[in-house]
Amino acid sequence: MRKKRTKGLRTIEKNMNPTMKEVIQMKRREGLRSWMHAILVAVAVMGMSLLLSQVPAQAAVDCTKVLSTDKTDTDGDGITDYDECNGITFAGGGTFPGYKSKGSLPRSGYLDPNSKDLFVIVVRTTPTLMPPKPTNAEDVAYWFQYVSNPVGQSTGQFGLGIAVHEITTAQAPNRTVCTTCGLPTGQTARQKALKISESSDQAADNTLGYTSGCGTPNGPDLTTIYTQKIYNLLSQIGQLSQLDLYIKHTIAHEIGHTVGPLAPVSGYHYESVNNNLIMDKSVYKSGNNVYVGTQFTTGDQAGIHLK
């Protein structure tokens, strides 16, 4: 069932505190009160760990054993294991490699049945503030860094672990990625690409990103990144060195509304203060310093829905 959500707005909000102009919010802790309570909790945790240890781990997909008739979608990204192992043919022509043909390609260059894949169409302005591959980019997924970063709090990774593949409108007319691919079990519609439009609009407002959708790439398609507004904001405060970072953050935030939607709280935004979260309602600014969030929460990571 589709989740209905409100419009996602990336704004700069002014705080009532004059020393902190534009913000975001949240956090909390609890403790035990008696040694008896502590013992009971410890026993309960031990029991839970025993139960969890008995749950079998999901085995990795072995591409050499996946048949063309198999409609399993192990990673839940709307593409069957078979197609992710063997590659696909785009609806508009051309092919994209699967895991068996990955060679030395970066993760953004091939499909993998063991981790989620997302196709994205970027419609850029001319000139653009987000070139297809900046000279300092190590990977074609440069603009989607915070979405594709691995999941693993113990190693300091706070991404969504989704491999993002940028394609063109010609490759996926009407955003439909592949018309000859198998349909995963229980799925009735073919997987679509998410579309992001760059805007050079310079209206005097603080909306830096906008998304209207139902929570998955297969829903309504209206995601916009106002790169010129971001440029103007940073230029005014002498922070243009943050331009790429801010654009990547805004892209990740808007994608967060279309792959879940994430931040399942009021308005699908966290109301936190300087919490470094991508899904915060607004970016924290103090004086001439802008602190751009780079992290998703564990709840965000567990709430991904691509179909």
C-alpha positions in Angstrom: 0.0 0.0 0.0 1.3 3.5 -0.8 2.2 5.8 2.0 0.7 9.2 1.7 2.9 12.1 2.8 3.2 15.8 2.9 5.3 17.8 0.6 9.0 17.7 1.4 10.5 21.1 1.7 14.2 22.0 2.3 14.2 25.3 4.0 16.4 27.5 6.1 14.4 28.3 9.3 15.0 31.2 11.7 15.3 30.3 15.4 14.0 32.5 18.1 17.4 32.4 19.7 19.3 35.3 18.0 22.7 33.5 18.3 21.5 30.5 16.2 19.6 31.7 13.1 18.4 28.7 11.1 18.0 25.2 12.6 17.0 21.6 13.1 16.2 19.3 16.2 15.9 16.1 18.6 17.4 13.4 21.2 16.8 11.6 24.5 18.0 9.0 27.1 16.7 6.8 29.9 18.3 4.9 32.9 17.5 2.1 35.4 16.6 2.8 39.0 17.3 -0.2 41.1 19.7 -3.2 41.1 16.7 -5.5 40.8 15.5 -3.7 37.7 19.0 -3.9 36.3 19.1 -7.7 36.8 15.7 -8.3 35.3 16.7 -6.2 32.2 20.0 -8.1 31.9 18.3 -11.4 32.0 15.7 -10.3 29.4 18.5 -9.1 27.1 20.3 -12.4 27.4 17.2 -14.2 26.6 16.5 -12.0 23.6 20.1 -12.5 22.3 19.6 -16.3 22.5 16.4 -16.0 20.5 18.1 -13.8 17.9 21.0 -16.1 17.5 18.6 -18.8 16.4 17.3 -16.8 13.5 19.1 -17.9 10.3 21.0 -15.2 8.4 19.9 -14.5 4.9 22.3 -16.2 2.5 23.9 -14.2 -0.2 22.5 -14.8 -3.7 24.8 -17.0 -5.8 24.4 -15.7 -9.4 25.6 -19.0 -10.9 22.5 -20.7 -9.5 19.8 -18.2 -10.3 17.5 -19.4 -13.1 15.7 -17.1 -15.7 12.4 -18.3 -14.3 13.2 -17.2 -10.8 11.2 -14.1 -9.8 12.8 -13.6 -6.4 13.9 -10.1 -5.5 16.1 -10.7 -2.5 17.1 -7.1 -1.8 13.6 -5.6 -2.4 14.5 -3.0 -5.0 12.0 -4.0 -7.6 14.4 -5.9 -9.9 14.7 -9.7 -9.9 17.8 -11.5 -8.7 18.1 -12.9 -12.2 18.2 -9.5 -13.9 20.5 -8.1 -11.3 22.9 -11.0 -11.9 22.8 -10.9 -15.7 22.1 -7.3 -16.5 19.2 -5.5 -18.1 18.1 -3.8 -21.4 16.7 -0.3 -20.9 13.2 0.4 -22.1 14.6 3.1 -24.4 17.6 0.9 -25.6 21.0 0.1 -24.4 22.1 -2.2 -21.6 23.3 -2.1 -18.0 25.6 -4.8 -16.6 24.7 -7.2 -13.9 26.8 -8.6 -11.1 28.3 -11.4 -13.3 29.8 -8.7 -15.6 30.9 -6.2 -13.0 34.6 -6.6 -13.6 36.4 -3.6 -12.0 33.4 -1.3 -12.3 32.5 0.9 -9.3 29.4 -0.2 -7.4 27.4 2.5 -9.3 28.2 0.8 -12.6 26.5 -2.5 -12.1 23.5 -4.3 -10.5 23.8 -6.6 -7.5 21.1 -8.9 -6.1 22.5 -8.6 -2.6 22.2 -4.8 -2.1 19.6 -2.3 -3.3 19.9 -0.5 -6.6 18.2 2.7 -7.6 18.1 4.3 -11.1 18.0 8.1 -11.1 17.4 10.5 -14.0 18.9 14.0 -13.5 17.5 16.8 -15.7 20.2 19.6 -15.5 19.9 23.3 -16.3 22.2 24.9 -18.9 24.7 25.9 -17.5 24.5 23.5 -14.5 25.9 23.7 -11.0 26.1 20.0 -10.8 28.1 18.6 -13.8 27.6 14.9 -14.5 31.0 14.0 -13.1 33.1 16.8 -11.4 36.9 16.5 -11.9 37.3 15.8 -8.2 34.8 12.9 -8.3 36.1 9.3 -7.8 32.8 7.7 -8.9 29.9 8.5 -11.2 27.7 8.4 -8.1 29.3 11.6 -6.8 26.1 13.6 -6.4 24.5 10.7 -4.6 27.3 10.0 -2.1 25.1 10.2 1.1 22.5 7.8 -0.3 25.1 5.3 -1.5 27.4 5.4 1.5 27.4 2.1 3.4 25.3 1.3 6.5 27.3 0.5 9.6 27.2 2.8 12.7 30.2 0.9 14.3 32.4 2.1 11.4 31.0 5.6 11.2 28.9 4.9 8.1 25.5 6.6 8.1 24.4 6.2 4.5 21.5 4.2 3.1 23.6 1.6 1.3 21.7 2.1 -1.9 23.7 1.9 -5.1 22.6 4.9 -7.3 22.8 4.6 -11.1 22.4 7.8 -13.1 20.7 7.3 -16.5 19.0 9.5 -19.1 15.4 10.2 -20.0 16.1 8.5 -23.4 17.1 5.2 -21.6 13.9 5.2 -19.4 11.0 6.9 -21.2 8.2 7.7 -18.7 10.8 6.6 -16.1 10.2 2.9 -16.7 13.6 1.3 -16.5 13.1 -2.0 -18.3 10.1 -3.4 -20.1 11.5 -6.9 -20.8 12.7 -7.6 -17.2 10.9 -10.1 -15.1 8.4 -8.9 -12.6 9.4 -9.9 -9.0 6.9 -12.0 -7.2 3.9 -10.0 -6.0 4.9 -6.9 -8.0 2.4 -5.7 -10.6 4.2 -2.6 -12.0 7.6 -2.4 -13.6 10.2 -0.5 -11.6 10.7 3.2 -12.4 13.6 5.5 -12.1 13.4 8.5 -9.8 13.7 11.8 -11.6 15.4 14.9 -10.1 15.2 18.3 -11.9 17.8 21.0 -11.3 16.3 24.5 -11.1 18.0 27.9 -11.6 15.0 29.7 -10.1 16.1 32.5 -7.8 12.8 33.4 -6.1 13.3 35.2 -2.8 12.3 32.2 -0.5 14.2 29.6 1.4 12.9 26.5 -0.4 16.1 24.8 -1.5 14.6 21.4 -2.4 11.1 20.1 -3.0 9.5 16.7 -3.5 5.9 15.6 -4.0 5.4 11.8 -4.0 4.0 8.8 -2.3 7.1 7.4 -0.8 8.7 5.2 -3.5 10.3 5.9 -6.9 7.2 4.3 -8.5 5.0 7.2 -7.3 4.3 10.7 -8.5 7.4 12.4 -9.9 8.2 15.9 -8.9 11.6 16.4 -7.2 13.5 19.6 -7.7 16.8 20.9 -6.4 17.2 24.7 -6.5 21.0 24.8 -7.0 21.0 28.6 -7.8 19.3 29.4 -4.5 21.9 27.2 -2.7 24.7 29.0 -4.6 23.3 32.4 -3.7 22.9 31.5 0.0 26.5 30.3 0.3 27.8 33.2 -1.8 26.3 35.7 0.5 28.0 34.3 3.6 31.3 33.4 1.9 30.9 29.7 2.1 31.0 28.7 -1.6 33.5 25.9 -0.7 30.4 24.1 0.7 28.5 24.2 -2.6 28.9 20.6 -3.7 28.4 19.4 -0.1 25.1 21.3 0.3 23.8 20.1 -3.1 24.6 16.5 -2.3 22.9 16.9 1.1 19.8 18.4 -0.5 19.7 15.6 -3.1 20.0 13.0 -0.4 17.2 14.7 1.6 14.8 14.7 -1.3 15.6 11.1 -2.2 14.8 10.3 1.4 11.2 11.3 0.8 10.9 9.0 -2.2 12.5 5.8 -0.8 10.4 5.3 2.3 9.4 7.9 2.9 12.1 8.3 5.6 11.9 10.3 8.9 8.4 8.9 9.7 7.5 11.7 12.1 5.4 14.8 11.7 5.9 16.1 8.2 8.6 13.5 7.4 11.3 15.7 8.9 13.2 15.6 12.2 12.9 18.7 14.3 16.4 18.6 15.7 19.0 21.1 16.9 22.4 20.8 15.2 21.9 17.0 14.9 23.8 16.5 11.7 20.9 14.6 10.1 20.1 14.6 6.4 16.4 14.4 7.1 16.3 17.4 9.4 13.7 20.0 8.5 16.3 22.6 7.8 20.0 23.2 7.7 21.7 24.6 10.8 23.3 28.0 10.4 25.1 30.1 13.0 26.6 33.4 12.0 28.4 32.8 8.7 28.8 29.1 9.2 26.5 26.5 7.6 26.5 23.0 9.2 25.3 20.6 6.5 23.9 17.2 7.7 25.6 14.1 6.3 23.9 11.2 8.2 20.8 9.1 8.1 19.5 7.5 11.3 19.2 3.8 11.9 15.4 4.2 11.6 15.9 5.8 8.2 18.1 2.9 7.1 15.5 0.3 8.2 12.6 2.2 6.6 13.7 2.0 2.9 11.0 1.1 0.4 11.8 1.2 -3.3 8.7 -0.4 -4.7 
